[in-house]
Amino acid sequence: MENKKQKTALVTGAAGFIGFHLSQRLLDEGWRVIGLDCMSDYYEVALKERRESMLLQNRSYRSIHEKVEKSNVLMDLFEEEKPVVVIHLAAQAGVRYSIENPRSYLESNINGTFELLEAARAFEPKHLLLASTSSAYGANEEMPFKETFKADHQMSFYAATKKSMENLAHSYSHLFGLPITIFRFFTVYGPWGRPDMALFKFTKAILDGNAIDVYNYGNMSRDFTYIDDLINGIRLLIDVFPSASKHVEENLELVDSKSNVAPFRVVNIGNAKPTQLLDFISAIETSTGIKAVKSLMPIQAGDVPATWADTSLLERLTGYKPRTKLQHGVKQFVNWYRQYYKV
């Protein structure tokens, strides 16, 4: 029998890398979780099915296979379930794929967000949280990236659709008083990660004895963020509701990104410590015990040479500061990869 006291959360993209970990965390805390995922074949569906099967072991998890952009899917789901919190992670991801197939980004990232906002407008959850990306900072060269920086010159169609999503959300927050928090994630990695991400691709190639493609001849840095740190940040921010007040708390005055016309805020979640790509590869070599064969390549279209998160706002809002060391996080991933793929 369902526990009527359970809080209900809707997680879109629940069978994805981040959605799986977040859903598991909420279930462990006693939430009821409605997981929506279209199980797209952008990467191996079997990995998504395995994640989902683990979530379905908990009777408080409900799985729905639909696209967020499909008309009335979210509206009907909001009407039926009345989620108090919605974490919107479903999106077409990947900078490079957005050059090959931009329409999928338009449909999932923009049309999907519109469907979500319309449903939230009708049924008003207490808090709506939407995933964006560090790629939204685009051509900014001043670092670390602060939420208050202008983000007007995105370098890829993927980034442009995510920044457009932010703008759509702000307009709904202003017009309809919806409390909305936008997360900008910085290169998330860890067990159950996405096969299109560097850590997964490098680990697979190294263990298979193949060369790895190293772009911009290795002159890249990323603010690699371990999955547990990201999930901790999201979970804490669920309980931090942006207000419609123009008053700014004294300790947030210099760093807060909250809109002065809406209950809307943008928050970075990153490790606040950029790592050179060659050092990242070195950590994988240490964890696998194998030296990588590197194929040095020019930078790819749409890529930025560096990212670095200022996480002052996250810390001031929640008291939390991501702290997982890269060597530990990479080792955790490599251990998972070897166990999962039996290599």
KAHU-V78507 format. One record per helix or strand of 2 or more residues. SS is the DSSP state (H for helix, E for strand). FROM is the first residue (numbers start at 1). LEN is the number of residues. If there is no record, write none. Layout:
ss:SS from:FROM len:LEN
ss:SS from:FROM len:LEN
This chain:
ss:E from:8 len:5
ss:H from:17 len:12
ss:E from:32 len:5
ss:H from:45 len:11
ss:E from:61 len:4
ss:H from:73 len:9
ss:E from:85 len:4
ss:H from:97 len:4
ss:H from:102 len:22
ss:E from:127 len:7
ss:H from:134 len:4
ss:H from:157 len:20
ss:E from:180 len:6
ss:E from:188 len:2
ss:H from:198 len:11
ss:E from:212 len:3
ss:H from:215 len:4
ss:E from:221 len:2
ss:E from:225 len:2
ss:H from:227 len:12
ss:H from:250 len:3
ss:E from:264 len:6
ss:E from:275 len:2
ss:H from:277 len:12
ss:E from:294 len:3
ss:H from:312 len:7
ss:H from:326 len:16
